[in-house]
Protein backbone atom coordinates (compact mmCIF):
# COMPACT_ATOMS: atom_id res chain seq x y z
CA UNK A 1 0.00 0.00 0.00
CA UNK A 2 1.36 3.36 -0.97
CA UNK A 3 1.47 6.43 1.22
CA UNK A 4 -0.77 8.25 -1.26
CA UNK A 5 -3.38 5.49 -0.85
CA UNK A 6 -3.42 6.05 2.91
CA UNK A 7 -3.92 9.79 2.54
CA UNK A 8 -6.84 9.19 0.17
CA UNK A 9 -8.45 6.80 2.66
CA UNK A 10 -7.95 9.25 5.54
CA UNK A 11 -9.32 12.09 3.45
CA UNK A 12 -12.40 9.98 2.64
CA UNK A 13 -12.98 9.19 6.33
CA UNK A 14 -12.69 12.86 7.25
CA UNK A 15 -15.10 13.91 4.49
CA UNK A 16 -17.54 11.18 5.44
CA UNK A 17 -17.56 12.24 9.11
CA UNK A 18 -18.05 15.88 8.16
CA UNK A 19 -21.02 14.93 5.97
CA UNK A 20 -22.47 12.63 8.63
CA UNK A 21 -22.18 15.22 11.39
CA UNK A 22 -23.73 17.87 9.17
CA UNK A 23 -26.76 15.67 8.53
CA UNK A 24 -27.39 15.00 12.21
CA UNK A 25 -26.86 18.52 13.43
CA UNK A 26 -23.15 18.82 14.10
CA UNK A 27 -22.52 16.53 17.04
CA UNK A 28 -23.49 13.02 17.96
CA UNK A 29 -25.56 12.67 21.11
CA UNK A 30 -26.22 9.01 21.89
CA UNK A 31 -29.42 8.26 23.70
CA UNK A 32 -28.88 7.32 27.33
CA UNK A 33 -30.58 4.22 28.65
CA UNK A 34 -31.10 2.85 32.12
CA UNK A 35 -31.51 -0.68 30.76
CA UNK A 36 -28.58 -3.04 30.34
CA UNK A 37 -27.86 -4.55 26.94
CA UNK A 38 -29.15 -7.90 28.20
CA UNK A 39 -32.43 -6.32 29.30
CA UNK A 40 -32.81 -4.55 25.96
CA UNK A 41 -32.32 -7.79 24.01
CA UNK A 42 -34.62 -9.68 26.37
CA UNK A 43 -37.33 -7.07 25.81
CA UNK A 44 -37.39 -8.04 22.10
CA UNK A 45 -38.42 -11.61 22.97
CA UNK A 46 -42.23 -11.87 23.05
CA UNK A 47 -43.67 -12.58 26.50
CA UNK A 48 -45.00 -16.11 26.11
CA UNK A 49 -42.88 -17.47 23.26
CA UNK A 50 -40.41 -19.36 25.47
CA UNK A 51 -43.23 -21.01 27.45
CA UNK A 52 -45.09 -21.89 24.24
CA UNK A 53 -41.97 -23.43 22.71
CA UNK A 54 -41.31 -25.35 25.93
CA UNK A 55 -44.79 -26.88 25.80
CA UNK A 56 -44.67 -27.49 22.04
CA UNK A 57 -41.39 -29.42 22.20
CA UNK A 58 -42.23 -31.06 25.57
CA UNK A 59 -39.09 -29.84 27.28
CA UNK A 60 -38.80 -30.84 30.92
CA UNK A 61 -36.65 -28.82 33.29
CA UNK A 62 -35.69 -29.68 36.83
CA UNK A 63 -34.19 -26.88 38.86
CA UNK A 64 -34.75 -23.80 36.68
CA UNK A 65 -37.26 -22.48 34.18
CA UNK A 66 -36.84 -22.30 30.43
CA UNK A 67 -36.89 -18.48 30.71
CA UNK A 68 -33.93 -18.46 33.07
CA UNK A 69 -32.07 -20.85 30.77
CA UNK A 70 -32.60 -18.58 27.73
CA UNK A 71 -31.51 -15.48 29.69
CA UNK A 72 -28.41 -17.31 30.93
CA UNK A 73 -27.50 -18.35 27.39
CA UNK A 74 -27.95 -14.75 26.18
CA UNK A 75 -25.72 -13.55 29.01
CA UNK A 76 -23.11 -16.20 28.20
CA UNK A 77 -23.02 -15.09 24.58
CA UNK A 78 -22.76 -11.38 25.44
CA UNK A 79 -20.07 -12.02 28.06
CA UNK A 80 -18.06 -14.24 25.69
CA UNK A 81 -18.06 -17.01 28.28
CA UNK A 82 -15.94 -20.01 27.37
CA UNK A 83 -17.30 -22.50 29.86
CA UNK A 84 -20.03 -23.18 32.37
CA UNK A 85 -17.55 -22.24 35.08
CA UNK A 86 -17.20 -18.75 33.55
CA UNK A 87 -20.96 -18.30 33.64
CA UNK A 88 -21.31 -19.52 37.22
CA UNK A 89 -18.45 -17.34 38.46
CA UNK A 90 -19.80 -14.20 36.82
CA UNK A 91 -23.40 -14.72 37.97
CA UNK A 92 -22.44 -15.15 41.64
MDAnalysis code that builds the backbone (N, CA, C; Angstrom):
import MDAnalysis as mda
import numpy as np

u = mda.Universe.empty(276, n_residues=92, atom_resindex=np.repeat(np.arange(92), 3), trajectory=True)
u.add_TopologyAttr("name", ["N", "CA", "C"] * 92)
u.add_TopologyAttr("resid", np.arange(1, 93))
u.add_TopologyAttr("resname", ["UNK", "UNK", "UNK", "UNK", "UNK", "UNK", "UNK", "UNK", "UNK", "UNK", "UNK", "UNK", "UNK", "UNK", "UNK", "UNK", "UNK", "UNK", "UNK", "UNK", "UNK", "UNK", "UNK", "UNK", "UNK", "UNK", "UNK", "UNK", "UNK", "UNK", "UNK", "UNK", "UNK", "UNK", "UNK", "UNK", "UNK", "UNK", "UNK", "UNK", "UNK", "UNK", "UNK", "UNK", "UNK", "UNK", "UNK", "UNK", "UNK", "UNK", "UNK", "UNK", "UNK", "UNK", "UNK", "UNK", "UNK", "UNK", "UNK", "UNK", "UNK", "UNK", "UNK", "UNK", "UNK", "UNK", "UNK", "UNK", "UNK", "UNK", "UNK", "UNK", "UNK", "UNK", "UNK", "UNK", "UNK", "UNK", "UNK", "UNK", "UNK", "UNK", "UNK", "UNK", "UNK", "UNK", "UNK", "UNK", "UNK", "UNK", "UNK", "UNK"])
u.atoms.positions = np.array([
    [0.846, -1.178, 0.000],
    [0.000, 0.000, 0.000],
    [0.890, 1.240, 0.000],
    [0.572, 2.151, -0.839],
    [1.360, 3.363, -0.971],
    [0.899, 4.423, 0.018],
    [1.794, 5.343, 0.316],
    [1.471, 6.434, 1.221],
    [0.334, 7.292, 0.665],
    [0.308, 7.453, -0.644],
    [-0.771, 8.245, -1.260],
    [-2.119, 7.557, -1.085],
    [-2.133, 6.217, -1.074],
    [-3.384, 5.489, -0.851],
    [-3.914, 5.739, 0.555],
    [-3.005, 5.790, 1.536],
    [-3.423, 6.055, 2.908],
    [-4.012, 7.450, 3.058],
    [-3.403, 8.429, 2.420],
    [-3.922, 9.786, 2.537],
    [-5.292, 9.904, 1.883],
    [-5.523, 9.178, 0.806],
    [-6.843, 9.190, 0.165],
    [-7.868, 8.561, 1.094],
    [-7.520, 7.440, 1.730],
    [-8.446, 6.798, 2.660],
    [-8.750, 7.711, 3.844],
    [-7.734, 8.343, 4.418],
    [-7.946, 9.247, 5.544],
    [-8.782, 10.451, 5.143],
    [-8.550, 10.950, 3.951],
    [-9.323, 12.086, 3.454],
    [-10.788, 11.671, 3.295],
    [-11.023, 10.461, 2.802],
    [-12.396, 9.979, 2.643],
    [-13.090, 9.866, 3.990],
    [-12.395, 9.312, 4.999],
    [-12.977, 9.186, 6.330],
    [-13.333, 10.556, 6.893],
    [-12.445, 11.523, 6.732],
    [-12.694, 12.857, 7.248],
    [-13.896, 13.486, 6.558],
    [-13.979, 13.356, 5.249],
    [-15.099, 13.910, 4.491],
    [-16.398, 13.230, 4.879],
    [-16.353, 11.917, 5.054],
    [-17.540, 11.178, 5.445],
    [-18.050, 11.643, 6.800],
    [-17.146, 11.803, 7.772],
    [-17.556, 12.241, 9.111],
    [-18.109, 13.658, 9.078],
    [-17.516, 14.521, 8.287],
    [-18.052, 15.884, 8.165],
    [-19.470, 15.848, 7.616],
    [-19.691, 15.048, 6.586],
    [-21.017, 14.931, 5.973],
    [-22.007, 14.337, 6.958],
    [-21.592, 13.292, 7.667],
    [-22.473, 12.634, 8.632],
    [-22.858, 13.585, 9.750],
    [-21.894, 14.294, 10.299],
    [-22.179, 15.217, 11.391],
    [-23.060, 16.366, 10.923],
    [-22.889, 16.795, 9.692],
    [-23.726, 17.871, 9.168],
    [-25.177, 17.426, 9.036],
    [-25.385, 16.158, 8.707],
    [-26.758, 15.674, 8.527],
    [-27.474, 15.474, 9.857],
    [-26.728, 15.231, 10.926],
    [-27.386, 15.002, 12.215],
    [-27.322, 16.219, 13.124],
    [-26.842, 17.304, 12.633],
    [-26.860, 18.519, 13.428],
    [-25.542, 18.893, 14.063],
    [-24.438, 18.367, 13.614],
    [-23.146, 18.822, 14.098],
    [-22.467, 17.884, 15.070],
    [-23.157, 17.422, 16.074],
    [-22.516, 16.530, 17.040],
    [-23.379, 15.299, 17.239],
    [-22.746, 14.245, 17.692],
    [-23.491, 13.022, 17.959],
    [-23.838, 12.986, 19.441],
    [-25.089, 12.775, 19.740],
    [-25.563, 12.665, 21.114],
    [-26.277, 11.331, 21.282],
    [-25.562, 10.298, 21.734],
    [-26.216, 9.006, 21.886],
    [-27.280, 9.059, 22.965],
    [-28.327, 8.291, 22.745],
    [-29.421, 8.258, 23.705],
    [-28.992, 7.463, 24.929],
    [-29.235, 8.013, 26.100],
    [-28.877, 7.322, 27.327],
    [-29.993, 6.360, 27.698],
    [-29.613, 5.223, 28.269],
    [-30.585, 4.220, 28.654],
    [-30.264, 3.724, 30.048],
    [-31.299, 3.406, 30.789],
    [-31.100, 2.845, 32.120],
    [-31.134, 1.324, 32.078],
    [-31.440, 0.768, 30.910],
    [-31.510, -0.683, 30.760],
    [-30.169, -1.232, 30.287],
    [-29.801, -2.392, 30.816],
    [-28.580, -3.044, 30.344],
    [-28.814, -3.603, 28.942],
    [-27.743, -3.972, 28.280],
    [-27.855, -4.548, 26.939],
    [-28.654, -5.849, 27.004],
    [-28.417, -6.650, 28.033],
    [-29.151, -7.902, 28.197],
    [-30.645, -7.641, 28.342],
    [-31.016, -6.648, 29.117],
    [-32.434, -6.316, 29.302],
    [-33.060, -5.800, 28.006],
    [-32.298, -5.051, 27.228],
    [-32.814, -4.550, 25.959],
    [-33.055, -5.692, 24.978],
    [-32.134, -6.642, 24.907],
    [-32.316, -7.786, 24.013],
    [-33.467, -8.659, 24.501],
    [-33.542, -8.868, 25.806],
    [-34.623, -9.683, 26.369],
    [-35.984, -9.049, 26.120],
    [-36.047, -7.735, 26.047],
    [-37.330, -7.069, 25.809],
    [-37.837, -7.310, 24.386],
    [-36.973, -7.726, 23.471],
    [-37.394, -8.035, 22.101],
    [-38.040, -9.410, 21.994],
    [-37.837, -10.262, 22.992],
    [-38.420, -11.607, 22.966],
    [-39.868, -11.493, 23.445],
    [-40.821, -11.948, 22.633],
    [-42.232, -11.872, 23.051],
    [-42.471, -12.607, 24.367],
    [-43.441, -12.124, 25.123],
    [-43.672, -12.581, 26.497],
    [-43.809, -14.103, 26.637],
    [-44.682, -14.708, 25.885],
    [-45.002, -16.111, 26.112],
    [-44.316, -17.075, 25.148],
    [-43.440, -16.590, 24.288],
    [-42.882, -17.472, 23.258],
    [-42.027, -18.593, 23.842],
    [-41.267, -18.321, 24.882],
    [-40.414, -19.359, 25.468],
    [-41.277, -20.439, 26.107],
    [-42.320, -20.032, 26.838],
    [-43.228, -21.011, 27.448],
    [-43.953, -21.829, 26.392],
    [-44.404, -21.170, 25.317],
    [-45.091, -21.888, 24.242],
    [-44.176, -22.899, 23.566],
    [-42.924, -22.506, 23.323],
    [-41.970, -23.433, 22.707],
    [-41.622, -24.585, 23.650],
    [-41.570, -24.310, 24.937],
    [-41.306, -25.352, 25.925],
    [-42.413, -26.398, 25.898],
    [-43.658, -25.941, 25.853],
    [-44.791, -26.877, 25.802],
    [-44.848, -27.604, 24.461],
    [-44.599, -26.891, 23.382],
    [-44.675, -27.489, 22.037],
    [-43.666, -28.619, 21.870],
    [-42.447, -28.424, 22.362],
    [-41.385, -29.423, 22.203],
    [-41.255, -30.340, 23.416],
    [-42.167, -30.205, 24.367],
    [-42.229, -31.060, 25.566],
    [-40.892, -31.118, 26.301],
    [-40.356, -29.942, 26.565],
    [-39.091, -29.837, 27.281],
    [-39.365, -29.879, 28.784],
    [-38.635, -30.718, 29.471],
    [-38.797, -30.842, 30.919],
    [-37.553, -30.280, 31.604],
    [-37.773, -29.387, 32.535],
    [-36.655, -28.818, 33.285],
    [-36.786, -29.219, 34.738],
    [-35.672, -29.273, 35.429],
    [-35.689, -29.685, 36.831],
    [-35.606, -28.482, 37.774],
    [-34.450, -27.872, 37.817],
    [-34.190, -26.881, 38.860],
    [-34.451, -25.445, 38.425],
    [-34.566, -25.182, 37.127],
    [-34.745, -23.804, 36.676],
    [-35.720, -23.778, 35.506],
    [-36.266, -22.611, 35.247],
    [-37.258, -22.477, 34.176],
    [-36.575, -22.317, 32.824],
    [-37.366, -22.491, 31.783],
    [-36.844, -22.302, 30.430],
    [-36.463, -20.836, 30.215],
    [-37.216, -19.909, 30.823],
    [-36.885, -18.482, 30.705],
    [-35.514, -18.173, 31.292],
    [-35.235, -18.720, 32.463],
    [-33.930, -18.455, 33.073],
    [-32.804, -19.077, 32.242],
    [-33.080, -20.222, 31.617],
    [-32.068, -20.850, 30.767],
    [-31.764, -19.974, 29.543],
    [-32.796, -19.440, 28.905],
    [-32.597, -18.579, 27.734],
    [-31.834, -17.317, 28.126],
    [-32.203, -16.694, 29.246],
    [-31.508, -15.480, 29.687],
    [-30.050, -15.775, 30.025],
    [-29.783, -16.935, 30.618],
    [-28.409, -17.313, 30.930],
    [-27.600, -17.524, 29.660],
    [-28.209, -18.136, 28.653],
    [-27.503, -18.353, 27.385],
    [-27.241, -17.028, 26.668],
    [-28.184, -16.083, 26.745],
    [-27.947, -14.751, 26.184],
    [-26.791, -14.063, 26.899],
    [-26.800, -14.151, 28.226],
    [-25.720, -13.546, 29.010],
    [-24.372, -14.175, 28.656],
    [-24.359, -15.504, 28.528],
    [-23.107, -16.203, 28.198],
    [-22.571, -15.746, 26.850],
    [-23.458, -15.539, 25.903],
    [-23.024, -15.086, 24.585],
    [-22.482, -13.656, 24.641],
    [-23.197, -12.775, 25.348],
    [-22.757, -11.379, 25.438],
    [-21.455, -11.235, 26.227],
    [-21.265, -12.089, 27.218],
    [-20.068, -12.017, 28.064],
    [-18.888, -12.794, 27.471],
    [-19.099, -13.436, 26.325],
    [-18.057, -14.243, 25.687],
    [-17.534, -15.318, 26.637],
    [-18.454, -15.957, 27.345],
    [-18.065, -17.015, 28.280],
    [-17.578, -18.233, 27.513],
    [-16.529, -18.841, 28.022],
    [-15.945, -20.007, 27.368],
    [-16.407, -21.316, 27.979],
    [-16.911, -21.260, 29.201],
    [-17.301, -22.497, 29.861],
    [-18.425, -22.221, 30.853],
    [-18.995, -23.299, 31.349],
    [-20.032, -23.183, 32.368],
    [-19.469, -22.545, 33.637],
    [-18.209, -22.831, 33.916],
    [-17.552, -22.242, 35.080],
    [-17.482, -20.717, 34.962],
    [-17.203, -20.209, 33.776],
    [-17.195, -18.750, 33.552],
    [-18.562, -18.143, 33.862],
    [-19.607, -18.814, 33.410],
    [-20.962, -18.300, 33.636],
    [-21.286, -18.304, 35.121],
    [-21.004, -19.416, 35.786],
    [-21.312, -19.523, 37.222],
    [-20.535, -18.495, 38.040],
    [-19.266, -18.307, 37.729],
    [-18.447, -17.335, 38.460],
    [-18.958, -15.913, 38.280],
    [-19.367, -15.575, 37.063],
    [-19.799, -14.205, 36.824],
    [-21.199, -13.926, 37.347],
    [-22.037, -14.933, 37.482],
    [-23.400, -14.725, 37.973],
    [-23.469, -14.730, 39.500],
    [-22.415, -15.159, 40.167],
    [-22.439, -15.154, 41.644],
    [-21.915, -13.861, 42.177],
])
